[in-house]
Amino acid sequence: MPHTARPAQKRFEPRNPDWEATVRGSFARQTVMTLIGAEMGALAPGHCEVRLPFRADLTQQNGFFHAGITSTIVDSAGGYAGLTLMPAGSDVLTVEFKLNLLAPADGEYLVAEGQVLKTGRNLVITRGEVYAIRNGNATHCATMQQTLMTMHAKEKK
């Protein structure tokens, strides 16, 4: 019997009609993304991509992107994937994530992709993948599972 490794991508309907403006505005206010030079790439309900060009000051002792930098962009990619599905007036906060480093993050740039697995009223579960791109070839260098909390308007600072 044939076996499919991954089920078809789930299609999500955003609860906020202005989801894209909300997500892009939040990303623009996240000054750590500006500090490291990250940019938002593809964005769709339940999906977000964050791209980061190589800079020597973002590396560890062997010249690879530092694990902290890798985790920063995939945390944001997953978080913003989740925010695309949260109600208007909400914000997102990471509760926890687990990151597996699969290969050195050695590339001209990194691409982090966040994808919602399950969304609920208060918690959202996402998956994130990070790829190091060198000479047009992608190396899967990290994978993440994440739990997000929906911060409703009354809980926001």
C-alpha positions, 0 to 999 in steps of 0.5 A: 500500500502506498505511503505518503510521508506528509499529509496534505497542507491544511488550509486555514481561514484567518479570523482577522480580516486584516491578518496580513497588515497585523503580522507585517506591522508586528514584524516591523516593530520587532527590533531584534529582526532589524538588529540582525537584518532579518526580513519577512518572506512569504506569508499566508494564513498559517505560514510565515517565512523569515530570511536572513542574509549572512553576516560575520557578526551573526556567526559562532567560532567556526563561521556558521550562523550561531544557533541562537540566531537560527533559533531567533528567526525560526521562533519568529517564523512560527510565531507569525504563522500563528498570528495569521490565524489569531483574532483581531486585536490579539498578539502572540507570545511563545510559550515554549519551543524545542529546536533540533540542529541537524547540520551546520547553518552554513550558507549565504542566507538562512530561510526559516519557515513556520507552519501552523499544525493546530490552532485553538482558542488560546494555544497554537502549535507550529512546526518550523524548519530552517534551511541554509542556502549556498550556491542555490542549494538548500541544507536543512539545518534545523527543525522546531516544534513550538507552542504559542499563546494568544494574547487577547487585547485585555492581556496585552501590556 
